[in-house]
Amino acid sequence: MKTNIHRVRVGWGDCDPAKIVYYPNYYRWFDDATHALFRSVGLDIGALYAQYDIAGMPLMESSARYLSPSAFGDILEIESGVSSWQRKAFVISHTVTNNGRPAVQGSETRFWGLRHPDDPSRLKAGEIPAEIRRRFGAAEL
């Protein structure tokens, strides 16, 4: 699995009154790490949308398991990789470490979002181009 490391410095506004990272921020950082992962294989998200005429890669499911707290000033490393490819969806696994210590395990299931032909305000899942999977070193489906 091709992986990428995305680093985040925890800011004051990322923390709750207990001075630890407020949990929704991990989901924001997962999204940032997903974009960084795609950039690491030469796929800029904006260019990708234009080239393949997709409306996005929306979430179908997400989860996080919190192992240890992180706080203001900590530098987190988020290692991300596509752990599973399907025809129209993929799963990205995220491992967050804080100074080498496991902090969070997360995952996102996303689909290849195309505009619905009958209603452009809706999305439908389209087939992920083989070229995209190849960039990540994935085998053919």
N, C-alpha and C positions, 0 to 999 in steps of 0.2 A: 504494500500500500504506500503510495506517494504521500508524504506528510509535509507540513509546513509549520514553522514556529512563528507565532504572532505574539509580540510582547506588549503588555499593558502596564502602565504605572497607575496604581489606584489613587484617585484624587479624593479630596475632602468630600466633594459632593457625591461620590460613589458610595459613601458609608451611611449607615443608619445611626440612630442615637447611641447604640452600643459600641459605635466606632469600628464596626466590621462592615465588609462589603454587603450592601443591600442586594439580596438575591437576584432581582430582575436584571441587574447590571451584567450578570454572567450571560444572560440571553443576548443582550446587546453586543457583548464581546464575542460571543459565538458567531453572530452574524458578521461582525468585522473580520473575524478569523476565517470565515468561509470565503469572503471576498478576497482576503490575502492568499488563501489557498489557490483559488482560481488564477489570481495574478501570477502566482509562483510557477504555473505551467503555461504562462503566456496568454491567459484568457481574461482580459479586462472586462468586468461585468457590463459596463456601458457599451463597449464595442460588441460584446457577445449578444446583447439584446438587439442591437441594430443588425448585426450580421445574420442572425438566425430568426429575426422577427419574432422574438419571444416577448411576453409581457412580464416575465419574471420567473423566479424559482421559489414559489411560495412554500411555506411550511405546511406539512400535513400533521406532523407530530414533533414534539420536542420534550426532552427530559433532562434533568440534572440530579446528580447525587452529590451532596455536600460532605466532604471528608474532613476538612479542617478550615478554620476561618482565615480570612485575609483582611488586612486593614490599610488605612491611609499610609501612603508612601511605599507600600510593597510593590515589587515588580513581578508580575505574573507572566508565565510563559504558557501559551495555549498551543498545544500540538494538535493539529487537525488533519484529518485524512478521510477520503471516501472509503468507507468500510464495506459498502454493498451497492451494487448497481442493479437496477431492474430496467425494463424497457422504457418506462416513463417516469421513474423516480430513483432517488439515491439517498443513502444514509451517510451522514458525516458524523464521525466520532471526534469528540474534543476531550483532551486531557489537560487540565489546568494544574500547573505546579507553582508553588511559591517557595523560592529558595531551595528547590530540589524536593520539597515535600508535596505529596499529592494533596490537592485542595478540592478539586471538583472533577467529576466525570460527567460528560454530557453527550447528547446526540440530537441530531436534527434529521427528520425525514422530509425531503423536499421533492417537488415534482417540476417537470419541464412545462411551464405555463404558457399556453398559447391562447390567443383571444378566441372566444367561442364564435363560430361563424354565423350563428343566428342572433347573437346578442353580444356585441363587443364590450359590454360592461361586465361580462362574465368571463371566467377562464375555463379552459379544459386542459387535461393532461395530454401532451404530445410525446412522440417518441424522441428520446435523447439521441442526437446524432452520434454515430460511431466515432467520428473525429474527436468529439468531446471526451468520450471514455478513453480513447487512445492516448490523449494528452496526459492522462493520469496513469497510464500503463496498464489499463484494465483489459482483460481478455474480451473477445467478442461474446455476445450473449447467444 
